[in-house]
Amino acid sequence: MCNKLITIAQPVTTLRSYPRPDTALQPTRYLGFVIVDSALYRNGLRIDGPTDISDLVELAKRDGGFVWLGLSEPSQEEFDLVVGELNFHPLAVEDAISAQQRPKIEDYDGLTFFVLKTVSFNQTDSEITTGELLCFINSHFIVTVRHGEGSPLATVRHDLELKPELLALGPYAVLHAVLDRAIDGYISIAAALEREVARLENNVFSGKRQTFSQDIYFLKREFIEFRHAIEPLTTPLQKVTSEHFHSVPAELKPFFRDTLDHLQRACDTAMGLDSLLTSVLQADLAHVQVQQNIDVRKISAWVALAAGPTMIAGIYGMNFRHMPELGTKYGYPIVLVVMVSLTAFLVAKFKKSEWL
């Protein structure tokens, strides 16, 4: 059999697998990519088998069970070397290598190709990071190909191996576990984004004389990326839960429907928060306009305060020979008192009107 996978490799620390209950699992690197793990499962239990992927699949076809292979960012040559004998559809292979796919599901003559986005959120920088997880599913194997960082899925295999009754249902039990973990991550990120929106909302209505439009804009951009990652997943997941999709065992249908419900909840939360953030941005801009109006009103008030004394001083600076109070002994103090009194009256009037 050609294209055998050579399993002599050096352990690496760039990616870490969660240890199985019986042995410590070390990921291996071959030609620059990581084989996260590969195993044969029969009746929900992990069993020993050949190290070659093709031989593992043949054994699963002959004696029952399925193979679960996890890869991380393989190149075209590396992907062909590992799973070339499984005869994947060229379009599916191209998608697996290039990544940058929307969540979707495709059927290729008995092979189901499922794509979902993994998402992580850095609360320090309020930044969303997305990755991709591509799954090739057959009745006797599932191959998961991971691109980018996204949310950690290293413990999915370990957790699922503790539930042999689910693993016994086949490869789609693995797909459900991966989807469930990713969507739980969506819900956690939606909660974290909700706290960010609440923080900005409090800042906008705190009465501070500053604008938060830049922070709101950058967070809204992260919301767009988050929604683009999770909302398209609804359509392929609805297809999996439909009665016309017969590849999924009937026992797993309720689990997928529950996962779909969680996804829709995350999507509804993200959409609602995005709308709320738009309202917060509008409120912030309105707050800026109100502050500008207040500033203009205060400037107008100070101009009016100066107008009275200016008018009086202008009148008494016209240099006419015969003017009232020019020859009066107390004319100058009287004028000063009038100017101060007029100014004080205007100050009181503007403060009462809340212009000052």
C-alpha positions in Angstrom: 0.0 0.0 0.0 1.5 3.3 -1.1 1.6 6.6 0.7 2.0 5.1 4.2 2.4 7.5 7.1 5.7 7.2 8.8 5.1 7.5 12.5 8.6 8.0 13.7 8.5 11.7 14.7 9.7 14.1 17.3 7.3 15.5 19.9 6.6 19.2 19.7 5.2 21.7 22.1 3.5 24.0 19.7 0.2 22.2 20.1 -0.8 20.2 23.2 -3.2 17.3 23.4 -5.1 16.4 26.6 -3.8 13.1 27.9 -6.0 10.0 27.7 -7.0 8.4 30.9 -4.5 5.5 30.3 -1.5 7.1 28.7 0.0 10.5 28.2 -0.6 11.5 24.6 2.1 13.5 22.8 1.3 15.2 19.5 3.8 14.4 16.7 5.1 16.5 13.9 5.6 15.1 10.4 6.8 17.4 7.6 6.0 20.5 9.6 2.4 19.8 10.7 0.9 18.3 13.8 -1.1 15.0 14.0 -3.0 15.9 17.2 -4.2 12.3 17.7 -5.5 9.3 15.8 -7.4 6.3 17.1 -9.8 3.5 16.3 -13.0 3.2 18.4 -15.2 0.2 18.6 -18.3 0.0 20.8 -17.3 3.4 22.2 -13.9 2.2 23.4 -10.5 3.1 22.1 -8.6 0.0 20.9 -5.1 -0.6 19.7 -4.7 -0.8 15.9 -2.3 -0.2 13.0 -0.4 3.1 13.0 -1.3 3.7 9.3 -4.5 5.7 8.8 -5.6 3.6 5.8 -5.1 0.4 7.6 -7.1 1.7 10.6 -10.0 2.6 8.3 -9.8 -0.8 6.6 -9.9 -2.4 10.0 -12.9 -0.3 11.0 -14.7 -1.3 7.8 -14.0 -5.0 8.4 -14.6 -5.4 12.1 -16.8 -2.4 12.9 -16.1 0.9 14.6 -14.6 4.2 13.2 -11.4 6.1 13.1 -10.9 9.6 14.5 -8.0 11.5 13.1 -7.1 15.1 14.1 -4.8 17.3 12.1 -3.6 20.8 12.4 -2.9 23.1 9.4 -1.6 20.5 6.9 -0.3 21.5 3.5 -1.5 19.9 0.3 1.4 17.5 0.2 1.0 16.6 3.9 -2.7 16.1 3.6 -2.4 13.8 0.6 0.2 11.8 2.4 -1.9 11.2 5.4 -5.4 10.7 4.0 -4.7 10.5 0.3 -6.0 6.9 0.1 -9.3 7.8 1.5 -10.2 9.5 -1.8 -11.7 12.8 -0.6 -13.4 14.9 -3.2 -10.9 17.5 -4.7 -13.2 20.4 -3.8 -13.3 19.3 -0.1 -9.6 18.8 -0.1 -9.0 22.3 -1.5 -11.3 23.8 1.2 -9.4 21.9 3.9 -6.0 23.2 2.7 -6.9 26.8 2.0 -9.4 27.3 4.8 -11.2 30.7 4.8 -14.5 29.0 4.5 -18.0 30.0 5.8 -19.7 27.4 8.0 -21.4 25.0 5.7 -22.2 21.3 5.0 -21.6 19.5 1.8 -22.2 15.9 0.6 -19.7 14.2 -1.6 -20.8 10.7 -2.5 -21.0 9.3 1.0 -18.6 11.8 2.5 -20.0 14.6 4.5 -17.9 17.8 4.7 -18.8 20.1 7.6 -17.1 23.5 8.4 -17.5 25.5 11.5 -15.7 28.5 13.0 -14.0 28.5 16.4 -14.0 31.8 18.3 -12.0 33.2 21.2 -12.2 36.6 22.9 -9.4 38.5 24.4 -11.0 40.7 27.1 -7.8 42.8 27.6 -7.9 44.0 24.0 -11.6 43.4 23.4 -10.6 41.5 20.3 -12.3 38.5 18.6 -10.1 35.8 17.1 -11.5 33.2 14.8 -10.3 29.9 13.5 -11.7 27.0 11.4 -12.5 23.4 12.1 -13.2 21.2 9.0 -14.7 17.7 9.5 -14.7 14.9 6.9 -17.3 12.4 8.0 -17.9 8.9 6.8 -19.6 5.9 8.4 -16.1 4.5 9.3 -14.1 7.6 10.0 -14.0 11.3 10.9 -11.1 13.5 10.0 -10.9 16.9 11.8 -8.6 19.6 10.3 -8.0 22.7 12.4 -6.8 26.1 11.2 -6.0 29.1 13.4 -6.3 29.4 17.1 -9.9 30.0 18.0 -11.3 28.3 21.1 -9.4 25.4 22.6 -10.8 22.0 21.7 -8.0 19.8 23.1 -10.2 18.2 25.8 -13.0 17.2 23.5 -11.5 13.8 22.7 -10.7 13.1 26.4 -14.2 14.1 27.6 -15.9 12.0 24.9 -13.8 9.0 25.7 -15.3 9.1 29.2 -18.8 8.6 27.5 -18.5 5.4 25.6 -22.2 5.2 25.2 -22.0 8.3 23.0 -18.9 7.2 21.1 -20.6 4.0 20.3 -23.0 5.9 18.1 -20.3 6.6 15.6 -18.5 9.6 13.9 -21.4 11.9 14.2 -21.1 11.7 18.0 -17.7 13.3 17.5 -19.2 16.0 15.3 -21.8 16.7 18.0 -19.1 16.9 20.7 -17.0 19.4 18.7 -20.1 21.5 17.8 -21.3 21.5 21.4 -17.9 22.6 22.7 -17.6 25.4 20.1 -21.2 26.7 20.7 -20.6 26.7 24.4 -17.7 28.9 23.6 -20.0 31.2 21.6 -22.3 31.5 24.6 -19.5 32.4 26.9 -18.1 35.0 24.5 -21.6 36.5 24.0 -21.7 36.9 27.8 -18.3 38.6 27.8 -19.4 40.9 25.0 -22.5 41.7 27.0 -20.3 42.9 29.9 -18.3 45.1 27.5 -21.5 46.7 26.1 -22.7 47.3 29.7 -19.4 48.9 30.6 -19.6 51.3 27.6 -23.2 52.1 28.3 -22.3 53.1 31.8 -19.5 55.3 30.6 -21.7 57.0 28.0 -24.4 57.9 30.6 -21.9 58.6 33.4 -22.1 62.4 32.7 -18.4 62.5 31.8 -17.4 65.3 29.4 -15.8 62.9 26.9 -16.8 60.7 23.9 -16.5 56.9 23.7 -17.4 56.6 20.1 -14.0 55.1 19.2 -14.3 52.3 21.8 -17.8 51.7 20.6 -16.8 51.5 17.0 -14.0 49.0 17.6 -16.3 46.8 19.7 -18.9 46.9 17.0 -16.4 45.8 14.5 -15.7 42.8 16.8 -19.4 42.1 16.9 -19.5 42.0 13.2 -16.7 39.4 13.1 -18.4 37.4 15.8 -21.8 37.3 14.0 -20.1 36.4 10.7 -18.6 33.4 12.5 -21.6 32.0 14.3 -24.8 33.0 12.3 -24.0 31.0 9.1 -23.6 27.9 11.2 -27.4 27.8 11.7 -28.2 26.6 8.2 -25.9 23.5 8.1 -26.9 22.6 11.7 -30.6 22.8 10.7 -29.9 20.5 7.8 -28.3 17.9 10.2 -31.3 18.0 12.5 -33.8 17.7 9.6 -35.7 14.4 9.0 -34.2 14.2 5.5 -30.6 13.9 6.8 -30.4 10.2 7.4 -26.6 9.9 8.1 -27.1 11.0 11.7 -28.3 8.2 14.1 -31.7 8.8 15.5 -30.3 8.6 19.0 -28.2 11.7 18.2 -30.9 13.9 16.7 -32.1 15.3 20.1 -28.5 16.2 20.9 -28.1 18.1 17.7 -31.4 19.9 18.2 -30.3 20.9 21.6 -27.1 22.2 20.2 -29.0 24.1 17.5 -31.1 25.7 20.3 -27.9 26.9 22.0 -26.6 28.3 18.8 -29.8 30.2 18.1 -29.6 31.6 21.6 -26.0 32.8 21.1 -27.1 34.3 17.7 -30.0 36.1 19.2 -27.9 37.5 22.1 -25.2 38.7 19.6 -27.8 40.4 17.4 -29.5 42.0 20.4 -26.2 43.3 21.8 -25.2 44.6 18.3 -28.4 46.6 18.1 -28.0 47.9 21.7 -24.4 48.9 20.8 -25.7 50.9 17.8 -28.1 52.7 20.2 -25.3 53.3 22.6 -23.2 54.8 19.8 -26.2 57.1 18.8 -26.6 58.1 22.4 -22.9 58.9 22.7 -23.1 61.1 19.6 -26.2 62.8 20.9 -24.4 63.3 24.2 -21.6 65.1 22.3 -24.1 67.3 20.5 -25.8 68.2 23.8 -22.4 69.1 25.3 -21.7 71.3 22.3 -25.0 73.0 22.7 -24.3 73.6 26.3 -20.9 75.1 25.4 -22.4 77.4 22.8 -25.1 78.4 25.3 -22.5 79.2 28.0 -20.4 81.2 25.5 -23.5 83.2 24.5 -24.2 83.8 28.2 -20.7 85.2 28.7 -21.0 87.4 25.6 -24.3 88.8 27.0 -22.6 89.5 30.3 -20.0 91.5 28.6 -22.5 93.3 26.4 -24.1 95.4 29.1 -20.9 97.0 30.4 -19.6 97.4 26.9 -22.8 99.3 25.9 -22.6 101.6 28.9 -18.9 102.2 28.5 -19.5 102.9 24.8 -22.1 105.5 25.6 -19.9 107.3 28.1 -17.0 107.3 25.7 -18.8 109.3 22.9 -17.1 112.6 24.1 -20.2 114.9 23.9 -19.9 118.2 25.9 -23.4 118.0 27.4 -24.2 114.5 28.7 -26.1 113.5 31.9 -23.9 112.8 34.9 -20.7 114.1 33.2 -20.6 117.0 35.7 -22.0 115.1 38.6 -19.6 114.4 41.5 -20.8 110.8 41.9 -21.4 110.0 38.2 -18.4 107.6 37.8 -19.2 105.5 40.9 -22.9 105.4 39.9 -22.0 104.1 36.4 -19.7 101.4 37.9 -22.5 100.3 40.3 -24.9 100.1 37.4 -22.5 98.0 35.4 -21.8 95.6 38.2 -25.5 95.4 39.1 -26.4 94.7 35.4 -23.8 92.0 35.2 -24.9 90.4 38.5 -28.5 90.4 37.3 -27.6 88.7 34.1 -25.5 86.1 36.0 -28.5 85.3 38.2 -30.8 85.1 35.3 -28.6 82.8 33.3 -28.0 80.5 36.3 -31.7 80.2 36.9 -32.1 79.2 33.2 -29.2 76.8 33.6 -27.2 78.5 31.0 -24.2 78.9 33.3 
